[in-house]
Amino acid sequence: MESGEVPLAELLAKYEEGSKLLKVCESRLKDAELKIEKLKKAKDGSATFEAFESTRAE
């Protein structure tokens, strides 16, 4: 890219492809996070599930 050997049209196509892949990956990650549940043990010894809370920046 910096050498100027790759045509601009090809660079733009690669950028667009990367943007689409990023959206797919973010969507899959969000779906996975929704499926994850955390097991929490209560004081009385019973177990409950609570939703996964992401700590990553949005």
Residue pairs with C-beta under 8 A, 6 or more apart in sequence:
1 11
33 52
33 54
34 52
36 52
37 49
37 50
37 51
37 52
38 49
38 50
38 51
38 52
38 53
39 47
39 48
39 49
40 47
40 48
40 49
40 50
41 47
42 48
